[in-house]
Amino acid sequence: MSDSVNCSASTQSTPGGEYPRHAPGVSVRHTRAKGEPRFPDGPKADPAGSHFERRIRSFQPRRSRVTAGQADALQRLWPKWGLDIDGGRTLDLAELFGNDNPVVLEIGFGMGEATAQMAAADPGTNILAVDVHTPGQGNLLNLADKNGLSNIRVGNGDAIILLREMLLPDSLDGLRVYFPDPWPKKRHHKRRLIQPEFLSLAATRIRPGGIVHCATDWEPYAEQMLEVLTAHPDFENTQADGGFAPRPDFRPLTRFEGQGLDKGHVVNDLLFRRVQHVEQPPVGA
């Protein structure tokens, strides 16, 4: 088992078990011994292991090329800003971020460019960004470090386990799900993240008034999202007409999205508010 790492600088190895440095532009294959962790001080390959039930998942871990900068960020910054989702403890979000600012959970951040831009534009909001893509984790940590973004924490693993096992009720001020895997084939629709069961779980962790913000460029999935969110009793559409929302200014237009728009793709945003259920007094009280 091996990993490709794009490295630069000299051919001399560095102390402390770090990746060796090589001539600029040269791609080097680092071969790991059997059982050797990919990043000894970084994210675990399967943080929750087999401690939880087997179920249909909405994601597939992607292990691809990691650049030298990403590898360095994973090794250097994971102990400071990284979180393995193992389901073994309840998180104190104020302790995790070092302040009592509101926390928004972002599920699936890709390479992290949009996440970093949102964090920079709104330093008073903490972002707990979760993904299973190792290069993206390293890239977001690198962006956070270079731009001094202390309001980002990077979670590695299954967001369902995070929500169900590790977060307290009403601990989140919002949820962001941007461009999730649309699972376009009909037989795979059950793998889509935005389902009634997921929303019921998320509703227990989002405070009343918190916003669920979804965006997708796959129109059939957008229609399903709208249908499922509209039907759910814990959420209400922020749009008076009950339809899709204009892209809010705080969601950056990414390069990937821009390329899609140039090709004629339609991007739909959905903004739904977590509602506060009022307890009805007993009849005759």
PEURHU-V915288 format. One line per field, one symbol per residue. phi: phi as a letter, one per 30 degrees, with the letter a starting at -180 (. if undefined). psi: psi as a letter, one per 30 degrees, with the letter a starting at -180 (. if undefined). A space follows every 10 residues. Layout:
BEGIN
phi: ???
psi: ???
END
This chain:
BEGIN
phi: .bbcbdbbjd dddcdiiddd cbdeiccccc ccdeidddbe ccdddbddhc dbddadccbb eccbecdddd ddddddcedc bcbddcicac dcddddciac decccccici cidddddddd dbddcdcccc acceededdd edddddcicd ccbccckddd deddcbcdeh dcclbbbchd edhddedced ddddbedddd deddccdejd ccbcbacced deddeddddd dddcbbddcd dicdcddddd cddddddddd dddjdccccb bbcdccdcdd dedid
psi: klkkkjllal fklllgglkl klkkfkkkjj kklkfkkeje gakleiefbg fllklklglk kjjakkleee eeeeeefefe gljkjfgflk kjeeeefglg lkkkkkjjgb fgeeeeeeee fiffkkjjkk lgjeeeeeee eeeeeeghjf gkkjkjajfe eeeeffklkg fkflkkjkhl kfifkeffff fkejleeeee eefffklkfl kkjlklgjee eeeeeeeeee fkffkkkfke fgalllklff jkjleeeeee efggkkkkkk jkkkljkkkk lkkf.
END
